[in-house]
Amino acid sequence: MKVKKKVKKNIIISLETNTMTFLDNLSKNLSSLLDEGYDHNVLISVGKNPNIKEFKAHSNILRARSPYFNRALSENWDHKKNDKILFNKPNIDPTIFSLILK
């Protein structure tokens, strides 16, 4: 009986470890999409001169993670240029926005 409990406990620990590894890798993969901007379809210009930064993002990820962007992207608050959705947010500091996106 003790062997079964020990095996079960080891299986649970292994599953928890694998889940944490998976989630850590997923988080890193999503961060690299943001950092590299691969296949982005959203450009967000943030800040005021001389402190302006442009962020490349993906509308599906923004919509899934943010009620604001879900609403903004579904209610045509956006502007498009060259198949990219453009947002201009001069009232937000780029450093703060970077933290919000992550």
Jmol script that loads the backbone (N, CA, C; Angstrom):
load data "model"
ATOM      1  N   MET A   1       0.822  -1.189   0.000  1.00  0.00           N
ATOM      2  CA  MET A   1       0.000   0.000   0.000  1.00  0.00           C
ATOM      3  C   MET A   1       0.868   1.256   0.000  1.00  0.00           C
ATOM      4  N   LYS A   2       1.955   1.265   0.788  1.00  0.00           N
ATOM      5  CA  LYS A   2       2.833   2.427   0.843  1.00  0.00           C
ATOM      6  C   LYS A   2       3.517   2.665  -0.497  1.00  0.00           C
ATOM      7  N   VAL A   3       3.827   1.584  -1.218  1.00  0.00           N
ATOM      8  CA  VAL A   3       4.479   1.705  -2.523  1.00  0.00           C
ATOM      9  C   VAL A   3       3.548   2.402  -3.506  1.00  0.00           C
ATOM     10  N   LYS A   4       2.261   2.045  -3.496  1.00  0.00           N
ATOM     11  CA  LYS A   4       1.288   2.669  -4.386  1.00  0.00           C
ATOM     12  C   LYS A   4       1.186   4.166  -4.109  1.00  0.00           C
ATOM     13  N   LYS A   5       1.139   4.533  -2.832  1.00  0.00           N
ATOM     14  CA  LYS A   5       1.042   5.947  -2.472  1.00  0.00           C
ATOM     15  C   LYS A   5       2.286   6.706  -2.920  1.00  0.00           C
ATOM     16  N   LYS A   6       3.445   6.074  -2.762  1.00  0.00           N
ATOM     17  CA  LYS A   6       4.692   6.714  -3.161  1.00  0.00           C
ATOM     18  C   LYS A   6       4.746   6.895  -4.681  1.00  0.00           C
ATOM     19  N   VAL A   7       4.320   5.874  -5.413  1.00  0.00           N
ATOM     20  CA  VAL A   7       4.293   5.959  -6.880  1.00  0.00           C
ATOM     21  C   VAL A   7       3.313   7.044  -7.315  1.00  0.00           C
ATOM     22  N   LYS A   8       2.147   7.060  -6.688  1.00  0.00           N
ATOM     23  CA  LYS A   8       1.135   8.065  -7.022  1.00  0.00           C
ATOM     24  C   LYS A   8       1.674   9.475  -6.735  1.00  0.00           C
ATOM     25  N   LYS A   9       2.330   9.637  -5.600  1.00  0.00           N
ATOM     26  CA  LYS A   9       2.899  10.928  -5.240  1.00  0.00           C
ATOM     27  C   LYS A   9       3.962  11.347  -6.258  1.00  0.00           C
ATOM     28  N   ASN A  10       4.818  10.405  -6.670  1.00  0.00           N
ATOM     29  CA  ASN A  10       5.848  10.697  -7.661  1.00  0.00           C
ATOM     30  C   ASN A  10       5.248  11.078  -9.016  1.00  0.00           C
ATOM     31  N   ILE A  11       4.167  10.404  -9.390  1.00  0.00           N
ATOM     32  CA  ILE A  11       3.483  10.737 -10.646  1.00  0.00           C
ATOM     33  C   ILE A  11       2.911  12.145 -10.575  1.00  0.00           C
ATOM     34  N   ILE A  12       2.294  12.488  -9.467  1.00  0.00           N
ATOM     35  CA  ILE A  12       1.724  13.830  -9.296  1.00  0.00           C
ATOM     36  C   ILE A  12       2.821  14.885  -9.343  1.00  0.00           C
ATOM     37  N   ILE A  13       3.916  14.649  -8.682  1.00  0.00           N
ATOM     38  CA  ILE A  13       5.039  15.597  -8.692  1.00  0.00           C
ATOM     39  C   ILE A  13       5.578  15.737 -10.112  1.00  0.00           C
ATOM     40  N   SER A  14       5.693  14.626 -10.832  1.00  0.00           N
ATOM     41  CA  SER A  14       6.180  14.657 -12.215  1.00  0.00           C
ATOM     42  C   SER A  14       5.233  15.457 -13.109  1.00  0.00           C
ATOM     43  N   LEU A  15       3.927  15.253 -12.950  1.00  0.00           N
ATOM     44  CA  LEU A  15       2.939  16.003 -13.735  1.00  0.00           C
ATOM     45  C   LEU A  15       3.006  17.494 -13.420  1.00  0.00           C
ATOM     46  N   GLU A  16       3.138  17.835 -12.143  1.00  0.00           N
ATOM     47  CA  GLU A  16       3.248  19.235 -11.756  1.00  0.00           C
ATOM     48  C   GLU A  16       4.502  19.870 -12.352  1.00  0.00           C
ATOM     49  N   THR A  17       5.612  19.145 -12.324  1.00  0.00           N
ATOM     50  CA  THR A  17       6.863  19.649 -12.881  1.00  0.00           C
ATOM     51  C   THR A  17       6.730  19.838 -14.386  1.00  0.00           C
ATOM     52  N   ASN A  18       6.138  18.866 -15.079  1.00  0.00           N
ATOM     53  CA  ASN A  18       5.943  18.974 -16.522  1.00  0.00           C
ATOM     54  C   ASN A  18       5.010  20.125 -16.877  1.00  0.00           C
ATOM     55  N   THR A  19       3.981  20.315 -16.081  1.00  0.00           N
ATOM     56  CA  THR A  19       3.054  21.421 -16.314  1.00  0.00           C
ATOM     57  C   THR A  19       3.764  22.755 -16.146  1.00  0.00           C
ATOM     58  N   MET A  20       4.561  22.878 -15.101  1.00  0.00           N
ATOM     59  CA  MET A  20       5.296  24.134 -14.875  1.00  0.00           C
ATOM     60  C   MET A  20       6.303  24.377 -15.987  1.00  0.00           C
ATOM     61  N   THR A  21       6.966  23.339 -16.447  1.00  0.00           N
ATOM     62  CA  THR A  21       7.923  23.468 -17.553  1.00  0.00           C
ATOM     63  C   THR A  21       7.193  23.903 -18.816  1.00  0.00           C
ATOM     64  N   PHE A  22       6.042  23.290 -19.088  1.00  0.00           N
ATOM     65  CA  PHE A  22       5.247  23.659 -20.255  1.00  0.00           C
ATOM     66  C   PHE A  22       4.828  25.123 -20.190  1.00  0.00           C
ATOM     67  N   LEU A  23       4.300  25.539 -19.045  1.00  0.00           N
ATOM     68  CA  LEU A  23       3.841  26.921 -18.897  1.00  0.00           C
ATOM     69  C   LEU A  23       4.992  27.914 -18.990  1.00  0.00           C
ATOM     70  N   ASP A  24       6.130  27.563 -18.435  1.00  0.00           N
ATOM     71  CA  ASP A  24       7.311  28.420 -18.536  1.00  0.00           C
ATOM     72  C   ASP A  24       7.737  28.565 -19.993  1.00  0.00           C
ATOM     73  N   ASN A  25       7.775  27.457 -20.720  1.00  0.00           N
ATOM     74  CA  ASN A  25       8.144  27.497 -22.142  1.00  0.00           C
ATOM     75  C   ASN A  25       7.125  28.283 -22.963  1.00  0.00           C
ATOM     76  N   LEU A  26       5.853  28.093 -22.679  1.00  0.00           N
ATOM     77  CA  LEU A  26       4.802  28.824 -23.382  1.00  0.00           C
ATOM     78  C   LEU A  26       4.950  30.324 -23.157  1.00  0.00           C
ATOM     79  N   SER A  27       5.204  30.705 -21.925  1.00  0.00           N
ATOM     80  CA  SER A  27       5.410  32.116 -21.601  1.00  0.00           C
ATOM     81  C   SER A  27       6.602  32.688 -22.358  1.00  0.00           C
ATOM     82  N   LYS A  28       7.699  31.939 -22.417  1.00  0.00           N
ATOM     83  CA  LYS A  28       8.886  32.388 -23.154  1.00  0.00           C
ATOM     84  C   LYS A  28       8.591  32.499 -24.645  1.00  0.00           C
ATOM     85  N   ASN A  29       7.834  31.546 -25.183  1.00  0.00           N
ATOM     86  CA  ASN A  29       7.487  31.581 -26.607  1.00  0.00           C
ATOM     87  C   ASN A  29       6.628  32.795 -26.939  1.00  0.00           C
ATOM     88  N   LEU A  30       5.651  33.080 -26.092  1.00  0.00           N
ATOM     89  CA  LEU A  30       4.798  34.247 -26.322  1.00  0.00           C
ATOM     90  C   LEU A  30       5.592  35.544 -26.171  1.00  0.00           C
ATOM     91  N   SER A  31       6.503  35.573 -25.223  1.00  0.00           N
ATOM     92  CA  SER A  31       7.365  36.751 -25.058  1.00  0.00           C
ATOM     93  C   SER A  31       8.236  36.974 -26.287  1.00  0.00           C
ATOM     94  N   SER A  32       8.734  35.894 -26.871  1.00  0.00           N
ATOM     95  CA  SER A  32       9.572  36.051 -28.059  1.00  0.00           C
ATOM     96  C   SER A  32       8.758  36.567 -29.238  1.00  0.00           C
ATOM     97  N   LEU A  33       7.480  36.197 -29.331  1.00  0.00           N
ATOM     98  CA  LEU A  33       6.618  36.767 -30.369  1.00  0.00           C
ATOM     99  C   LEU A  33       6.532  38.282 -30.210  1.00  0.00           C
ATOM    100  N   LEU A  34       6.384  38.722 -28.982  1.00  0.00           N
ATOM    101  CA  LEU A  34       6.305  40.155 -28.707  1.00  0.00           C
ATOM    102  C   LEU A  34       7.645  40.835 -28.974  1.00  0.00           C
ATOM    103  N   ASP A  35       8.726  40.236 -28.509  1.00  0.00           N
ATOM    104  CA  ASP A  35      10.053  40.838 -28.660  1.00  0.00           C
ATOM    105  C   ASP A  35      10.499  40.897 -30.120  1.00  0.00           C
ATOM    106  N   GLU A  36      10.228  39.841 -30.866  1.00  0.00           N
ATOM    107  CA  GLU A  36      10.694  39.756 -32.250  1.00  0.00           C
ATOM    108  C   GLU A  36       9.692  40.340 -33.245  1.00  0.00           C
ATOM    109  N   GLY A  37       8.420  40.344 -32.891  1.00  0.00           N
ATOM    110  CA  GLY A  37       7.402  40.907 -33.772  1.00  0.00           C
ATOM    111  C   GLY A  37       7.088  40.064 -34.992  1.00  0.00           C
ATOM    112  N   TYR A  38       7.426  38.763 -34.972  1.00  0.00           N
ATOM    113  CA  TYR A  38       7.149  37.905 -36.118  1.00  0.00           C
ATOM    114  C   TYR A  38       5.661  37.892 -36.452  1.00  0.00           C
ATOM    115  N   ASP A  39       5.355  38.078 -37.725  1.00  0.00           N
ATOM    116  CA  ASP A  39       3.980  37.993 -38.236  1.00  0.00           C
ATOM    117  C   ASP A  39       2.986  38.876 -37.478  1.00  0.00           C
ATOM    118  N   HIS A  40       3.428  39.990 -36.954  1.00  0.00           N
ATOM    119  CA  HIS A  40       2.529  40.876 -36.218  1.00  0.00           C
ATOM    120  C   HIS A  40       1.515  41.509 -37.176  1.00  0.00           C
ATOM    121  N   ASN A  41       0.373  41.865 -36.625  1.00  0.00           N
ATOM    122  CA  ASN A  41      -0.620  42.574 -37.429  1.00  0.00           C
ATOM    123  C   ASN A  41      -1.115  43.836 -36.720  1.00  0.00           C
ATOM    124  N   VAL A  42      -0.461  44.200 -35.623  1.00  0.00           N
ATOM    125  CA  VAL A  42      -0.820  45.402 -34.864  1.00  0.00           C
ATOM    126  C   VAL A  42       0.443  46.207 -34.581  1.00  0.00           C
ATOM    127  N   LEU A  43       0.368  47.508 -34.809  1.00  0.00           N
ATOM    128  CA  LEU A  43       1.427  48.439 -34.424  1.00  0.00           C
ATOM    129  C   LEU A  43       0.838  49.417 -33.425  1.00  0.00           C
ATOM    130  N   ILE A  44       1.473  49.527 -32.265  1.00  0.00           N
ATOM    131  CA  ILE A  44       0.983  50.430 -31.228  1.00  0.00           C
ATOM    132  C   ILE A  44       2.071  51.453 -30.947  1.00  0.00           C
ATOM    133  N   SER A  45       1.786  52.691 -31.262  1.00  0.00           N
ATOM    134  CA  SER A  45       2.722  53.786 -31.008  1.00  0.00           C
ATOM    135  C   SER A  45       2.362  54.398 -29.658  1.00  0.00           C
ATOM    136  N   VAL A  46       3.352  54.433 -28.759  1.00  0.00           N
ATOM    137  CA  VAL A  46       3.100  54.839 -27.378  1.00  0.00           C
ATOM    138  C   VAL A  46       4.054  55.958 -26.978  1.00  0.00           C
ATOM    139  N   GLY A  47       3.540  56.946 -26.256  1.00  0.00           N
ATOM    140  CA  GLY A  47       4.364  58.021 -25.722  1.00  0.00           C
ATOM    141  C   GLY A  47       4.308  59.285 -26.567  1.00  0.00           C
ATOM    142  N   LYS A  48       5.039  60.294 -26.082  1.00  0.00           N
ATOM    143  CA  LYS A  48       5.133  61.590 -26.750  1.00  0.00           C
ATOM    144  C   LYS A  48       6.594  61.877 -27.050  1.00  0.00           C
ATOM    145  N   ASN A  49       6.825  62.707 -28.079  1.00  0.00           N
ATOM    146  CA  ASN A  49       8.201  63.108 -28.419  1.00  0.00           C
ATOM    147  C   ASN A  49       8.896  63.685 -27.216  1.00  0.00           C
ATOM    148  N   PRO A  50      10.108  63.364 -26.968  1.00  0.00           N
ATOM    149  CA  PRO A  50      11.008  62.502 -27.734  1.00  0.00           C
ATOM    150  C   PRO A  50      10.963  61.047 -27.271  1.00  0.00           C
ATOM    151  N   ASN A  51       9.997  60.706 -26.437  1.00  0.00           N
ATOM    152  CA  ASN A  51       9.933  59.372 -25.834  1.00  0.00           C
ATOM    153  C   ASN A  51       8.789  58.559 -26.448  1.00  0.00           C
ATOM    154  N   ILE A  52       8.945  58.186 -27.728  1.00  0.00           N
ATOM    155  CA  ILE A  52       7.941  57.384 -28.431  1.00  0.00           C
ATOM    156  C   ILE A  52       8.545  56.023 -28.737  1.00  0.00           C
ATOM    157  N   LYS A  53       7.734  54.982 -28.532  1.00  0.00           N
ATOM    158  CA  LYS A  53       8.168  53.628 -28.872  1.00  0.00           C
ATOM    159  C   LYS A  53       7.043  52.939 -29.625  1.00  0.00           C
ATOM    160  N   GLU A  54       7.413  52.144 -30.610  1.00  0.00           N
ATOM    161  CA  GLU A  54       6.427  51.386 -31.372  1.00  0.00           C
ATOM    162  C   GLU A  54       6.508  49.916 -30.968  1.00  0.00           C
ATOM    163  N   PHE A  55       5.367  49.351 -30.651  1.00  0.00           N
ATOM    164  CA  PHE A  55       5.271  47.951 -30.261  1.00  0.00           C
ATOM    165  C   PHE A  55       4.580  47.166 -31.367  1.00  0.00           C
ATOM    166  N   LYS A  56       5.124  46.010 -31.683  1.00  0.00           N
ATOM    167  CA  LYS A  56       4.515  45.097 -32.648  1.00  0.00           C
ATOM    168  C   LYS A  56       3.811  44.012 -31.858  1.00  0.00           C
ATOM    169  N   ALA A  57       2.562  43.761 -32.210  1.00  0.00           N
ATOM    170  CA  ALA A  57       1.776  42.794 -31.441  1.00  0.00           C
ATOM    171  C   ALA A  57       0.866  41.990 -32.366  1.00  0.00           C
ATOM    172  N   HIS A  58       0.148  41.068 -31.782  1.00  0.00           N
ATOM    173  CA  HIS A  58      -0.755  40.177 -32.508  1.00  0.00           C
ATOM    174  C   HIS A  58      -2.171  40.376 -31.960  1.00  0.00           C
ATOM    175  N   SER A  59      -3.099  40.696 -32.837  1.00  0.00           N
ATOM    176  CA  SER A  59      -4.461  41.030 -32.400  1.00  0.00           C
ATOM    177  C   SER A  59      -5.114  39.901 -31.614  1.00  0.00           C
ATOM    178  N   ASN A  60      -4.918  38.662 -32.022  1.00  0.00           N
ATOM    179  CA  ASN A  60      -5.553  37.545 -31.302  1.00  0.00           C
ATOM    180  C   ASN A  60      -5.050  37.432 -29.867  1.00  0.00           C
ATOM    181  N   ILE A  61      -3.765  37.637 -29.678  1.00  0.00           N
ATOM    182  CA  ILE A  61      -3.207  37.563 -28.326  1.00  0.00           C
ATOM    183  C   ILE A  61      -3.679  38.756 -27.508  1.00  0.00           C
ATOM    184  N   LEU A  62      -3.689  39.947 -28.100  1.00  0.00           N
ATOM    185  CA  LEU A  62      -4.192  41.124 -27.387  1.00  0.00           C
ATOM    186  C   LEU A  62      -5.639  40.931 -26.967  1.00  0.00           C
ATOM    187  N   ARG A  63      -6.454  40.429 -27.878  1.00  0.00           N
ATOM    188  CA  ARG A  63      -7.878  40.229 -27.568  1.00  0.00           C
ATOM    189  C   ARG A  63      -8.074  39.198 -26.462  1.00  0.00           C
ATOM    190  N   ALA A  64      -7.281  38.140 -26.487  1.00  0.00           N
ATOM    191  CA  ALA A  64      -7.418  37.080 -25.481  1.00  0.00           C
ATOM    192  C   ALA A  64      -6.973  37.545 -24.100  1.00  0.00           C
ATOM    193  N   ARG A  65      -6.010  38.459 -24.045  1.00  0.00           N
ATOM    194  CA  ARG A  65      -5.424  38.852 -22.763  1.00  0.00           C
ATOM    195  C   ARG A  65      -5.985  40.140 -22.190  1.00  0.00           C
ATOM    196  N   SER A  66      -6.727  40.921 -23.005  1.00  0.00           N
ATOM    197  CA  SER A  66      -7.129  42.240 -22.532  1.00  0.00           C
ATOM    198  C   SER A  66      -8.563  42.578 -22.943  1.00  0.00           C
ATOM    199  N   PRO A  67      -9.439  42.825 -21.970  1.00  0.00           N
ATOM    200  CA  PRO A  67     -10.797  43.264 -22.303  1.00  0.00           C
ATOM    201  C   PRO A  67     -10.793  44.566 -23.117  1.00  0.00           C
ATOM    202  N   TYR A  68      -9.849  45.463 -22.808  1.00  0.00           N
ATOM    203  CA  TYR A  68      -9.756  46.726 -23.550  1.00  0.00           C
ATOM    204  C   TYR A  68      -9.496  46.459 -25.031  1.00  0.00           C
ATOM    205  N   PHE A  69      -8.453  45.661 -25.333  1.00  0.00           N
ATOM    206  CA  PHE A  69      -8.127  45.392 -26.730  1.00  0.00           C
ATOM    207  C   PHE A  69      -9.188  44.517 -27.393  1.00  0.00           C
ATOM    208  N   ASN A  70      -9.807  43.634 -26.654  1.00  0.00           N
ATOM    209  CA  ASN A  70     -10.893  42.844 -27.218  1.00  0.00           C
ATOM    210  C   ASN A  70     -12.000  43.757 -27.719  1.00  0.00           C
ATOM    211  N   ARG A  71     -12.361  44.722 -26.909  1.00  0.00           N
ATOM    212  CA  ARG A  71     -13.386  45.685 -27.286  1.00  0.00           C
ATOM    213  C   ARG A  71     -12.903  46.569 -28.435  1.00  0.00           C
ATOM    214  N   ALA A  72     -11.691  47.095 -28.290  1.00  0.00           N
ATOM    215  CA  ALA A  72     -11.156  48.023 -29.297  1.00  0.00           C
ATOM    216  C   ALA A  72     -11.030  47.357 -30.664  1.00  0.00           C
ATOM    217  N   LEU A  73     -10.587  46.133 -30.687  1.00  0.00           N
ATOM    218  CA  LEU A  73     -10.387  45.452 -31.962  1.00  0.00           C
ATOM    219  C   LEU A  73     -11.692  44.951 -32.568  1.00  0.00           C
ATOM    220  N   SER A  74     -12.711  44.763 -31.764  1.00  0.00           N
ATOM    221  CA  SER A  74     -13.984  44.276 -32.305  1.00  0.00           C
ATOM    222  C   SER A  74     -14.947  45.402 -32.661  1.00  0.00           C
ATOM    223  N   GLU A  75     -14.705  46.587 -32.146  1.00  0.00           N
ATOM    224  CA  GLU A  75     -15.620  47.707 -32.400  1.00  0.00           C
ATOM    225  C   GLU A  75     -15.042  48.744 -33.345  1.00  0.00           C
ATOM    226  N   ASN A  76     -14.074  48.341 -34.125  1.00  0.00           N
ATOM    227  CA  ASN A  76     -13.482  49.219 -35.131  1.00  0.00           C
ATOM    228  C   ASN A  76     -12.954  50.529 -34.576  1.00  0.00           C
ATOM    229  N   TRP A  77     -12.315  50.488 -33.408  1.00  0.00           N
ATOM    230  CA  TRP A  77     -11.648  51.663 -32.865  1.00  0.00           C
ATOM    231  C   TRP A  77     -10.304  51.868 -33.539  1.00  0.00           C
ATOM    232  N   ASP A  78      -9.942  50.891 -34.316  1.00  0.00           N
ATOM    233  CA  ASP A  78      -8.608  50.877 -34.896  1.00  0.00           C
ATOM    234  C   ASP A  78      -8.575  51.532 -36.275  1.00  0.00           C
ATOM    235  N   HIS A  79      -7.390  51.827 -36.712  1.00  0.00           N
ATOM    236  CA  HIS A  79      -7.142  52.320 -38.057  1.00  0.00           C
ATOM    237  C   HIS A  79      -6.193  51.338 -38.721  1.00  0.00           C
ATOM    238  N   LYS A  80      -6.366  51.119 -40.019  1.00  0.00           N
ATOM    239  CA  LYS A  80      -5.511  50.171 -40.717  1.00  0.00           C
ATOM    240  C   LYS A  80      -4.681  50.879 -41.773  1.00  0.00           C
ATOM    241  N   LYS A  81      -3.459  50.368 -41.937  1.00  0.00           N
ATOM    242  CA  LYS A  81      -2.566  50.852 -42.982  1.00  0.00           C
ATOM    243  C   LYS A  81      -1.679  49.683 -43.381  1.00  0.00           C
ATOM    244  N   ASN A  82      -1.667  49.375 -44.672  1.00  0.00           N
ATOM    245  CA  ASN A  82      -0.860  48.258 -45.187  1.00  0.00           C
ATOM    246  C   ASN A  82      -1.136  46.958 -44.432  1.00  0.00           C
ATOM    247  N   ASP A  83      -2.398  46.654 -44.231  1.00  0.00           N
ATOM    248  CA  ASP A  83      -2.824  45.430 -43.540  1.00  0.00           C
ATOM    249  C   ASP A  83      -2.355  45.337 -42.093  1.00  0.00           C
ATOM    250  N   LYS A  84      -1.977  46.447 -41.493  1.00  0.00           N
ATOM    251  CA  LYS A  84      -1.599  46.490 -40.075  1.00  0.00           C
ATOM    252  C   LYS A  84      -2.632  47.347 -39.339  1.00  0.00           C
ATOM    253  N   ILE A  85      -2.998  46.914 -38.157  1.00  0.00           N
ATOM    254  CA  ILE A  85      -3.900  47.693 -37.308  1.00  0.00           C
ATOM    255  C   ILE A  85      -3.038  48.668 -36.515  1.00  0.00           C
ATOM    256  N   LEU A  86      -3.382  49.945 -36.558  1.00  0.00           N
ATOM    257  CA  LEU A  86      -2.584  50.980 -35.905  1.00  0.00           C
ATOM    258  C   LEU A  86      -3.316  51.554 -34.701  1.00  0.00           C
ATOM    259  N   PHE A  87      -2.603  51.677 -33.610  1.00  0.00           N
ATOM    260  CA  PHE A  87      -3.101  52.356 -32.416  1.00  0.00           C
ATOM    261  C   PHE A  87      -2.083  53.421 -32.037  1.00  0.00           C
ATOM    262  N   ASN A  88      -2.570  54.569 -31.658  1.00  0.00           N
ATOM    263  CA  ASN A  88      -1.708  55.649 -31.180  1.00  0.00           C
ATOM    264  C   ASN A  88      -2.124  55.979 -29.749  1.00  0.00           C
ATOM    265  N   LYS A  89      -1.209  55.776 -28.818  1.00  0.00           N
ATOM    266  CA  LYS A  89      -1.488  55.995 -27.395  1.00  0.00           C
ATOM    267  C   LYS A  89      -0.448  56.960 -26.813  1.00  0.00           C
ATOM    268  N   PRO A  90      -0.555  58.257 -27.115  1.00  0.00           N
ATOM    269  CA  PRO A  90       0.445  59.213 -26.642  1.00  0.00           C
ATOM    270  C   PRO A  90       0.403  59.452 -25.140  1.00  0.00           C
ATOM    271  N   ASN A  91      -0.704  59.126 -24.501  1.00  0.00           N
ATOM    272  CA  ASN A  91      -0.861  59.409 -23.070  1.00  0.00           C
ATOM    273  C   ASN A  91      -0.286  58.318 -22.158  1.00  0.00           C
ATOM    274  N   ILE A  92       0.363  57.288 -22.743  1.00  0.00           N
ATOM    275  CA  ILE A  92       0.925  56.198 -21.948  1.00  0.00           C
ATOM    276  C   ILE A  92       2.437  56.196 -22.113  1.00  0.00           C
ATOM    277  N   ASP A  93       3.148  56.082 -21.005  1.00  0.00           N
ATOM    278  CA  ASP A  93       4.603  56.006 -21.037  1.00  0.00           C
ATOM    279  C   ASP A  93       5.029  54.664 -21.638  1.00  0.00           C
ATOM    280  N   PRO A  94       5.999  54.662 -22.561  1.00  0.00           N
ATOM    281  CA  PRO A  94       6.435  53.410 -23.185  1.00  0.00           C
ATOM    282  C   PRO A  94       6.921  52.345 -22.198  1.00  0.00           C
ATOM    283  N   THR A  95       7.595  52.750 -21.145  1.00  0.00           N
ATOM    284  CA  THR A  95       8.083  51.771 -20.159  1.00  0.00           C
ATOM    285  C   THR A  95       6.904  51.084 -19.467  1.00  0.00           C
ATOM    286  N   ILE A  96       5.906  51.854 -19.100  1.00  0.00           N
ATOM    287  CA  ILE A  96       4.702  51.304 -18.441  1.00  0.00           C
ATOM    288  C   ILE A  96       3.966  50.394 -19.414  1.00  0.00           C
ATOM    289  N   PHE A  97       3.815  50.842 -20.661  1.00  0.00           N
ATOM    290  CA  PHE A  97       3.086  50.037 -21.645  1.00  0.00           C
ATOM    291  C   PHE A  97       3.801  48.709 -21.901  1.00  0.00           C
ATOM    292  N   SER A  98       5.108  48.720 -21.910  1.00  0.00           N
ATOM    293  CA  SER A  98       5.882  47.498 -22.093  1.00  0.00           C
ATOM    294  C   SER A  98       5.553  46.490 -20.995  1.00  0.00           C
ATOM    295  N   LEU A  99       5.439  46.960 -19.775  1.00  0.00           N
ATOM    296  CA  LEU A  99       5.076  46.085 -18.652  1.00  0.00           C
ATOM    297  C   LEU A  99       3.640  45.571 -18.796  1.00  0.00           C
ATOM    298  N   ILE A 100       2.749  46.431 -19.265  1.00  0.00           N
ATOM    299  CA  ILE A 100       1.353  46.042 -19.452  1.00  0.00           C
ATOM    300  C   ILE A 100       1.239  44.937 -20.498  1.00  0.00           C
ATOM    301  N   LEU A 101       1.982  45.088 -21.601  1.00  0.00           N
ATOM    302  CA  LEU A 101       1.917  44.096 -22.668  1.00  0.00           C
ATOM    303  C   LEU A 101       2.412  42.723 -22.230  1.00  0.00           C
ATOM    304  N   LYS A 102       3.403  42.701 -21.372  1.00  0.00           N
ATOM    305  CA  LYS A 102       3.964  41.420 -20.940  1.00  0.00           C
ATOM    306  C   LYS A 102       3.118  40.819 -19.858  1.00  0.00           C
TER     307      LYS A 102
END
end "model"
wireframe off; spacefill off
backbone 0.3
color backbone group
